[in-house]
C-alpha cells in the first residue's frame, strides 16, 4: 500500500491517536479530512497541517453522520482511505448506574455503528479508486476484557471481528482492510493511568510502516505480548486484564 497521494478521512482526528495519525499521513503528502465533535479543536489541529479540511460531526447522532457522508460524497470524491478511529469508553456498573441504557447507546453508536455506517456509505467512493483502504482502531481488550468497561470491550471485539470478515469479503478488490490493535495509549481516555502507556506518536509511526508493508492486522507494543500470552495461558491473561 502506498503511503502518499491519498485523500484520507480520519474520525476523532483532532486529538490523541487520530491527530497523531493525521500528522504522520500529512507529512507523507496526503490530503486530509478531519472530523470530530469539537469544531475549535478541529480548527486548531488543521492549522498545523496546511490543506487539511475539517467537518464537525457527532458520530452518535444519525443526522450528523448522514451529513458527514453527504459532505464527503459531494466534496471529496477522491477518498481512498477511511480511518475509523473515534471511540468512547465509559466505566459503569450495570447494577448501580441509572443511566446505563444511554451509556450503552452512546458507546455502541460511536464505537461500532458509526464505523460500519461510514464504511458502508463511503464504499462507492473507495471502490472508485485504484488503491484504497479502510482502517479500524480496535483494542487489545478484544483479547481479554476488563470488568469496568464491558460495553467498550464488547464494541472493540466486534470491530476486530468485523474488520477480519470485511477483509475476507474484499479479497481480490482494490480495497484493503487494516486493524490497529493498540495497547494502553497516552490519551484523554487513559488520563487516570500513570504508567505502562505508549504515546500516540509511537503508535502512528509503527502503523504507517505496517500500512506501507500491507500488515493488515497490527498488534502494537504490549498487545503483541498479550495475544501470545492468551494462547499459552488464557486463564492467567483473563485474571491480569480483569481489573484493567
N, C-alpha and C positions, 0 to 999 in steps of 0.2 A: 504494500500500500504506500503510495507516495505521501509525503508529509507536508507538501506545499501545493498551492494552487487551488485549494478548496474554498467553498463557501460553507461555513460551519455555524450551526445553531447550537448554543450551549444554554441549557436551563440552569438556573441558580448560578449565573455567570458573574455576579457582582462581587462575590466573596468566596473565601475558602477554596475548596478543590476546583470549583468552576472557574474562578478567577485565575488560579494557577495554570489550569489547562489553557485558558484563553491567552495568557501571556506567552506560553510556550508555542502555541499554534500561530499566534500573531508574529512572533519572532521568526517563524519558518516561512512567512509570506502567504498567509491565508486571510481571506475576508471573513470577519466575524459578525455574528448577530448574537447579542447577549440578552437574555430575558430573566426576570426576577420580579419580586413583589415591590421592591423599593426603587422608585424612579431616580431618587437622588444618588443612591449607591451605584446604580447602573451608569448614570452620567459620569460619576467620579471614576469608575472603572474604565469607561471608554475613553476618557480624556488622555490616558497614558498610552492608548493604542490607536493611533490615527487611522481613520477609515472605518472604525468599528461602529456598527449600528446597534441600537437598543430598542427593546419593546417591553414595557412593563406588563406583567401578566401574573395573575393569581392562579396557579395550577389546580387549586381545589375548587375553582369556580368554572363550571362548564362553559358559560358565556365568554369568560375571559380566555379560556383555552381555544374556543372557536375563533375568537378574534385574532389570536396569535397565528393560528393555522391559515386564516384568510390573509393576514398580513404577509406571511411567508410565500403563499401561493401567488400573491399579486406582485410583491416587491423583490423576491429573491428566488426566482425560478431556477437558478443555477445551484441550489442547495445540493451539496454532495455528502455532507457529514452531519448527522444529528447526534448530539451528545446529551443523553438523558441523565443529568447529574443531580438535579434538585432533589432534596429529601428532607424529611422532618422526623424527629424522634421525640416522642412524648412518653414519659415514665409515669405509670399509674397502676393502681391495683384494682382489678375488676370487682373486688368485694366492696371497696370503700369509695371509689371515685364516682361522684354523682353525674359527672359529665362524660362518662366513659363512651357513650354512644357517639357523641360529637367528636371525641378524640379518635375513635375508630374510623369515622367517615373522613376526617381530615388526613390522617396518616395513609389510609388506603388510597385516597384520591390523588394525593401528591406523589406518593412513593410508587404506586403501581398503576392505577387507572390512567393518570396523565401520560406517563411514558408510552403505554400501549396506544393511547389515543393519538399522540403525536406521531408515533411510528406508523400507524395506520393512515392517518390523514396526509402525512407528508411522503408516503411511499411513492406516489406518482412522480414527485419531483426527483427523489433519489433514483428511481428507475430510469429516469431520462438522462442520467449521467454515465459516462463511460466507466467510471470507477466511483463507488460510493460506500458509505459505512454508517451503521447505527451503533452507537456506543452506549452501554449501560454502566452505571456505577451501582454495584450491589454491595455486598459486605461479607467479611469473614464470619459474621454472625449467622449466615446461612448454614455454616458447618455445625455450630453449636450455639443455641440461643441463650440469652440471659433473662432472668426472671423479671427484671424491672421494665422491660420493653417488649412484651410478647407480640404486639401488632407490628412494630417496626421490624422485628426479626422475621416475622412471617412474610411481610411485604418484600423484604430483601431476598428471602429464599425464593419467593415467587418470581422476582425479577431475574434471578440467576437461572431458574428453570426455563423461564420464557426466552431468555437470550439464547440458551442452548437449543431449544426447539425451533426458534426462528432461524437460527443458523442452519439447521437441517433443512428447513423449508427453502431457504435462499441459496442452497448449494447449486452451483452452476450458473448463478446470476452474477451481475457485476456488483452486488451489494454484500459487503462483509459485515459480520456482527461481532462486536468486541464486548467483553465483560471485564470491567475493572473490579477487582476484589481487594479492597484495601484492608489494612489492619486499622488500629486506632490512629486517627489523623488529627492534628492540632487545628481544630476549627471551633467555631462558637458552640457547636453541638457537644464538644468534649471539654468545654472550659473547666468543668469541675474535676477533671482528671489531671494530675500534676506530672505524671511521668509515663514513659512507655509509648510516646506518640512520635510519629514521623510528621514532617512538615508537608503541607500541600504541594510545595515546590518539589520536594523529593518524589512524591507520588507522580506529579506531572512529568518530570524528566524521565522517570522509569517507564511511564506509559507511552510517551512519544516514541521512545526507542522500540518498544514492543509493537506499537502501531505500524511503524515502518517495516518491522520484521514479520508482520502478519501473525503475531501471537494473539490469538483471539480470546483466550481465557487467561487473564493475568492476575495471579495471586501475588500481591506485592508485599514485601517485607515479611513481618511475622505471620501473615496469613498463609504463606507457603508452609511454614513450620506447623501451623495449626492443622492444615489439611493432611500433612503427613502423620501427625500425632493422632488425628481422628481415625485414621486407617489402622494404626497399630494398637492404640489404646482408647477406643471410643468412650468408654465409661469415665476414664480419667479426664478426657477432653471436656465432657459434659460437666463434670464437677468443677473443673477450672473455670469454665465460662459462665456457670450458673449465676454467679453473683456479679458478673460484669468485670 
